[in-house]
Amino acid sequence: MDDPSLPTDLNDIAPWIERSLARGASDPRSAFHWLTLTSVDGTGRPQARTVVLREFCSSTNELVIFTDRRSTKVADVEREPRTGLHVYDARKRVQLRLEGSSQLETCGERWERAWARAKQGTLLDYGREPGPGTPIDTPTSGEMATIDSVDTFTVLIFTLQKADYLHLGREQHRRAQVNFTLEGSSATWLVP
């Protein structure tokens, strides 16, 4: 039998996505806490990496992710803000492909709030020297030196525009596309 908590009515899919993202932002055990961010690098090659969902705001359709200013994803987003997010919840057998655009914040009120929250955890990830992706001699040589994380901590804001929802049900598959705007959402069933 399929999970009764999953939406079967088209009008229930957008709220289910929003609840799942909100839970993912607050619960590290949720499949929606660990998302795959996709971008395109300077040579046009697709790039994918796992990121942590830190916050979801349903009124603005924004997902907040923390990153290091020196990471390749920052350069990718600066060059091409159209990005995607992907998550698969194996327990519920649900895949979400999210389309949107990303912007980076390195100062300002929202950055200050994120920085205050990040300081409660570990900031080592944002203050290693040399920066992410730099070749090193041994696995730990990038952990020896640290710099002030305030100089490298960056907030990536992903604005959700479209979601492709796919439930791989035991009895029946369901797929829908949901468009998100500030005025609300609209959904359409798709062939799985």
N, C-alpha and C positions, 0 to 999 in steps of 0.2 A: 504494500500500500504506500502511496506517495505521502510525503510530509504534509499534514493538514495545516501547518502554519504558512505554507506557500500560497501566493495568490492564484486564484483560478478565474477571477473576474478582471477584465482589462483595466477597469478603473482603480483596482487595488494594487497594480504593479508599481506605479510611481511612488505611492506612500510606503510600500514595502522596501523599495530601493532606498528611500530616504531613511527609514528606520534602520536598515542594515548598515548604511554608511555611518549613521550617528552612533550605533553600537560599536562599529569597527573603530571609531575614533577613541572610544573610551575603554574598550575591552581587548587586551592583547591576545586573548584566546579566540577571538572572532576571526574567521577567515577574511573578513573585510578590513582587518587591521593591517594586513600585509598585502599591498597592491603592487602590480607591475606597471611602472611608468614607461611609456613608449615615446620615443622622439626620433628625429632624423639628424644624423651628424652632418658635418660640413661637406662630406663627399656624397651625401644622399643615401647613406646606408642606414637601415633601421637600427635603433638601439633600444634595448629593454633592460630594466633593472628593478629590483625590489625596493620599495620605499614603505615607510610607515605612515599611515594616516593619523594625523595628530588632532584634526578638528574637521567637522562638517557643519556647514551652516545652510539649512534648507531654504531660508528666506532669500539667500543670494546664490544658491547652487554652487557654493565654493567648498573645495576640499583643501586643507592646509597640510603641507608636508615640509619638514625641516631638511636642509641640506647644507653642504659646504660650498661656499662661493667658488672655490677652485675646481669643483667637480665638472666632468664633461657634460653632465646633464644641464648645468647652468649655461654653458656655451651653446648647447643645442637649443635651449629654450630662447635664449637671446636672439639667435639666428632665425628660428622658426617656432613661434609660440603655439602652433597647432600641435597638440599632444593627445595622448590617449592613456587610459588606465584600464587594467584588466585584473579580474579576480575570479577565482574558481573556488566555490565552497563544495568540497568533495562530500561532506556529510549530507548536505541538502541537494547535491547534484545540480547546482546552479552556477552558470557562468554569466558574468557581467562584463561587457565591453563598453567603456565610457569614452566618448569623444568630447573634446573641448579645447580650451586654450589656456595656456599657463602664463603667469607673470611672476616676476621675482621682486622681492622686497628686501632691502638691506638697511632700511631705516624707517622711521615713522611709527605711528601709534600701534599698528597691528604687529610690526616687527618687535616693538618694545614688549608687548604682551607675550608674544611667542618666546622672546629671549628670557623673560622672567620665568616662564614655564620650563624652558630648556635648562635653565640654571639649577632647577630643583633635581634634575637628573645628572647624567654624565655629559660633560662637554668635550671630553677627550676626542670624540669622533670629529669634532669641528676644529680642533686645534693641533692636529698632528702635523709634524713637519718632516719631510716634504709633504705636499698636498696629495689628495687622492689620485690614484692612477700613475704616480711617478714610479719609475723602475727603482728597485732597491736590491741590495745584496743578499739580505736574509729576511725571513718573514717578519722579524720583530724590529728591524732597523728603522722602519717608519714610525715606531712608537717611542723612540728614545727622546726626541726633541719635541717640545710643545710650544705653541705660540698662543697669544691671547685670542680665544675663540670669538670674542666680540668682533674681530676684524674679518672673520670668515663665515660666521653664522648667517644663513640666508633662509628666507621663507619663500617657498614656492606655493603659489595660489593657483589651483586648477579650477577653472569655471566649467562646470558640467553643462553641456548643451544637448547631448544625445546619449541614450543608453540602449544597448541591445541586450535584452534579458533572454536567457535560454535556460529552461528547466528540463533536464534530461530525466523525465519521470519514468518510473518502472511501467506504468500503465499507459502513459501518453506524454509526449514531449510538448512543451509550450514555448513559443518564442514571440517576443513583442519588441517593438521599437518605441521608445518613449522620448519625446522632445521636451526639453526643459527650458523655460524662459522665466523672467522675473514675474510675469503675469500668471504663471502656472505651468502645467504640463498637459501633454496630449499623447495618447498611445494608440498604436495600431498593431493588430496581430500580424505575425509573419509566418510563413511556412518554416517549420524547424529544419 
